Amino acid sequence: MSGKDNPYKDDRGNKDRSITRPGGGEMDFPKKGGSAKPAPGGPFLAAENMTGGYGAADILHDCTLTVDKGQIAVIVGPNGAGKSTAMKAVFGMLALRGGHVKLDGEDITALSPQDRVAKGMGFVPQTNNVFPSMTVEENLEMGAFLRHDDFARTMDQVYDLFPILKDKRRQAAGELSGGQRQQVAVGRALMTQPKLLMLDEPTAGVSPIVMDELFDRIIEVARTGISILMVEQNARQALEIADRGYVLVQGANRYTDTGQALLADPEVRRTFLGG
């Protein structure tokens, strides 16, 4: 990645230049130029009017999430608001009783999670997201299970994005720190060459420094044209890097706007961001 293409040239994300790599390689994913734009005919991801839950009880109530190509969309809200449930519904882990999910204009509501991966979705759950007894490299190889091409270059690019993983590639993932395990989980999802990457609380349980670095890497991934949909408990920090933010309450949309607009909204700050 050349200096002029450095993703940190704008105002989003951590400004710690010690963790930028202007001379690093580029990731082998779709590229975009300029600001993020909607996919032709609508947003790249359109999960609209989703209603559903577990058993007879609905957790989601007419919930809508959309993400344009190359955008970072963040879902925040109080505990029990249905944030992770909404992510599972988008990924096909929850049957909907109402609404639909479209990816790049194609209705995928009836597809299984594995079929959605084949269509270009990557999902990183909050917990149990690595194979602890397998090495870092074996975990990444597992991410390429649907591919029939040579994925060596993609693996090199994951190592370029997360250099510590290359150093520890022969080490069991279960021996890594929490932040390093999260990098393995994100890297494995990137091995599928996703068009949409979904992250369920990627910074849960990590230090503020590691959180900032993970957010910077998420920005870098989005700069390659991959759309990001993320649930995050660190709401203020997440909204600072978000193109679009969703505040969910009891499984329904309460506020939807740009990340900066939500941060500037007095009611959102008072109710959900601690003032």
C-alpha positions in Angstrom: 0.0 0.0 0.0 1.6 3.3 -1.0 1.7 6.3 1.2 -0.9 8.2 -0.8 -3.3 5.3 -0.3 -2.8 5.2 3.5 -6.3 4.7 5.0 -5.3 6.9 8.0 -5.1 10.0 5.9 -8.7 10.9 6.9 -10.1 11.7 10.4 -11.4 8.2 11.3 -9.8 5.9 13.7 -6.7 5.9 15.9 -4.0 8.5 15.0 -1.1 6.3 16.4 1.2 6.3 13.4 3.4 3.6 15.0 0.9 0.9 13.9 0.4 2.1 10.3 2.4 0.4 7.6 2.7 2.8 4.6 5.0 0.3 2.8 2.9 -2.8 3.3 1.2 -4.8 0.6 -2.3 -4.4 -0.6 -5.1 -6.9 0.3 -6.4 -9.0 -2.5 -10.0 -7.9 -2.2 -12.2 -5.6 -4.4 -10.8 -2.1 -4.5 -12.7 1.1 -4.4 -11.9 4.7 -5.2 -13.2 7.8 -3.5 -16.0 7.8 -0.9 -18.3 4.8 -0.3 -21.3 4.7 -2.7 -24.4 2.6 -2.7 -24.5 -0.5 -4.8 -26.5 0.0 -8.1 -30.2 -0.3 -7.3 -29.8 0.1 -3.6 -27.5 -0.6 -0.6 -25.1 -3.5 -0.9 -26.7 -5.1 2.2 -30.4 -4.6 2.7 -31.8 -6.4 5.7 -35.2 -4.9 5.9 -38.1 -5.2 8.3 -36.6 -8.2 10.0 -39.0 -9.8 12.6 -38.1 -13.0 14.4 -36.7 -14.7 17.4 -36.3 -18.0 19.2 -39.3 -20.2 19.7 -42.6 -18.3 19.9 -41.1 -15.0 21.1 -39.9 -12.3 18.7 -36.7 -10.5 19.6 -36.5 -8.4 16.4 -39.4 -6.1 15.6 -39.4 -4.7 12.1 -35.6 -4.1 12.3 -33.8 -2.7 9.3 -30.0 -2.6 8.7 -28.4 -1.4 5.4 -24.8 -1.1 4.5 -23.4 0.5 1.3 -20.3 -0.9 -0.4 -17.1 -0.1 1.5 -19.0 1.4 4.4 -18.6 0.7 8.1 -22.0 0.3 9.8 -22.1 -0.1 13.6 -25.0 -1.4 15.7 -25.1 -0.2 19.3 -27.6 -0.2 22.1 -28.2 -1.4 25.7 -27.8 -5.0 26.8 -30.6 -7.1 25.6 -31.5 -4.8 22.7 -31.2 -7.6 20.1 -27.9 -6.5 18.5 -26.3 -9.9 18.2 -29.7 -11.4 17.3 -29.9 -8.9 14.4 -26.4 -10.0 13.2 -27.4 -13.7 13.4 -30.6 -13.0 11.4 -28.5 -11.3 8.7 -26.2 -14.3 8.6 -29.1 -16.8 8.4 -28.7 -18.3 11.9 -32.2 -17.1 12.8 -35.3 -17.8 10.8 -37.3 -14.7 10.1 -41.0 -14.5 10.4 -41.1 -11.2 8.5 -38.8 -9.1 6.3 -36.0 -10.1 4.0 -32.2 -10.0 3.5 -30.7 -8.9 0.2 -27.0 -8.9 -0.7 -25.9 -6.9 -3.8 -29.6 -6.9 -4.9 -30.1 -10.7 -4.5 -32.6 -12.0 -2.1 -30.8 -14.5 0.2 -33.4 -14.7 2.9 -33.8 -18.5 2.4 -30.1 -19.4 2.2 -28.2 -21.2 4.9 -25.2 -19.5 6.6 -22.8 -21.7 4.5 -24.5 -20.6 1.3 -24.3 -17.0 2.4 -20.6 -17.4 2.9 -20.4 -18.6 -0.7 -22.3 -15.5 -1.7 -19.7 -13.2 0.0 -20.6 -13.0 3.7 -18.0 -13.4 6.4 -19.1 -13.6 10.1 -16.9 -13.5 13.2 -18.9 -14.4 16.4 -18.1 -12.8 19.7 -17.0 -16.1 21.4 -15.7 -19.5 20.4 -14.4 -17.9 17.2 -11.1 -19.8 16.8 -10.1 -23.4 16.9 -7.9 -23.3 20.1 -6.0 -26.5 19.5 -5.1 -25.7 15.9 -2.2 -23.3 15.0 -2.8 -19.8 13.7 -2.0 -20.9 10.2 -4.3 -23.9 10.4 -7.1 -21.6 11.6 -6.5 -19.4 8.5 -6.5 -22.4 6.2 -9.9 -23.4 7.6 -11.2 -20.0 6.5 -10.5 -21.0 2.9 -12.5 -24.2 3.0 -14.9 -23.1 0.3 -12.1 -21.9 -2.1 -10.7 -24.0 -4.9 -7.9 -21.7 -5.9 -4.5 -20.9 -4.5 -5.1 -18.9 -1.3 -1.5 -18.4 -0.4 -1.5 -14.7 -1.4 -4.6 -14.0 0.6 -2.9 -15.6 3.6 0.2 -13.4 3.1 -2.1 -10.4 3.0 -3.8 -11.4 6.3 -0.3 -11.6 7.8 0.5 -8.2 6.3 -2.7 -6.8 8.0 -1.9 -8.6 11.3 1.9 -9.0 11.5 1.9 -10.7 14.9 0.0 -13.6 13.4 2.9 -14.3 11.0 5.2 -14.4 14.0 2.9 -16.8 15.8 1.7 -18.8 12.8 3.0 -22.1 14.3 1.5 -21.5 17.7 -1.8 -22.9 18.9 -4.5 -20.2 18.7 -5.7 -21.1 22.2 -2.3 -19.9 23.6 -2.7 -16.4 22.2 -3.9 -13.3 24.0 -7.5 -12.2 23.6 -6.6 -9.5 21.1 -4.5 -11.9 19.1 -7.3 -14.5 19.0 -9.6 -11.8 17.6 -7.1 -11.1 14.9 -7.0 -14.8 14.0 -10.8 -14.8 13.9 -11.0 -11.8 11.6 -8.2 -13.1 9.5 -9.9 -16.5 9.0 -13.1 -14.6 7.9 -11.0 -12.6 5.4 -9.6 -15.8 3.9 -13.1 -16.4 2.4 -12.6 -13.1 0.4 -15.9 -11.7 1.8 -17.7 -8.8 0.3 -19.5 -8.2 3.6 -17.7 -8.8 6.9 -19.8 -9.0 10.0 -18.2 -8.7 13.5 -20.0 -9.4 16.7 -18.3 -7.3 19.5 -14.7 -7.7 18.1 -13.2 -5.7 21.0 -14.9 -7.5 23.9 -12.5 -8.1 26.7 -9.4 -6.5 25.1 -7.4 -3.5 26.4 -8.1 0.0 25.0 -4.8 0.0 23.1 -5.7 -3.3 21.4 -9.2 -2.0 20.8 -7.8 1.1 18.9 -5.6 -1.2 16.8 -8.4 -3.5 15.9 -10.6 -0.5 14.9 -7.7 0.7 12.7 -7.5 -2.6 11.0 -11.2 -2.6 10.4 -10.9 0.8 8.7 -8.1 -0.6 6.6 -10.3 -3.5 5.5 -13.2 -1.2 4.6 -10.8 0.9 2.5 -10.4 -2.1 0.2 -14.1 -2.0 -0.6 -15.4 -4.6 1.8 -18.6 -3.6 3.6 -18.4 -3.9 7.4 -21.4 -4.6 9.8 -20.3 -4.5 13.4 -22.0 -4.9 16.8 -19.9 -3.1 19.4 -20.1 -2.5 23.1 -17.7 0.4 23.0 -20.3 2.6 21.4 -18.6 5.9 21.4 -15.4 4.7 19.9 -17.2 2.6 17.3 -19.4 5.5 16.2 -16.3 7.6 15.7 -15.3 5.3 12.8 -18.8 4.5 11.5 -20.2 5.8 8.2 -23.6 4.6 9.5 -24.9 3.9 13.0 -27.9 2.0 14.3 -29.2 2.3 17.9 -31.4 -0.7 18.7 -33.8 -0.8 21.6 -35.9 -3.9 22.3 -35.1 -5.3 18.8 -36.3 -2.2 17.0 -34.6 0.8 15.3 -34.5 3.7 17.7 -32.0 6.0 15.9 -30.4 5.7 12.5 -27.9 8.2 11.2 -24.2 8.8 10.4 -21.8 7.9 13.2 -20.9 11.6 13.7 -24.6 12.7 13.8 -25.4 10.1 16.4 -22.4 11.2 18.5 -23.6 14.8 18.2 -27.2 14.0 19.2 -27.8 15.1 22.8 -30.5 12.4 23.4 -28.3 9.6 22.1 -25.3 10.9 24.1 -27.4 11.2 27.3 -29.2 7.8 27.0 -26.7 5.5 25.3 -23.2 7.1 25.5 -23.0 8.2 29.1 -23.5 11.9 28.5 
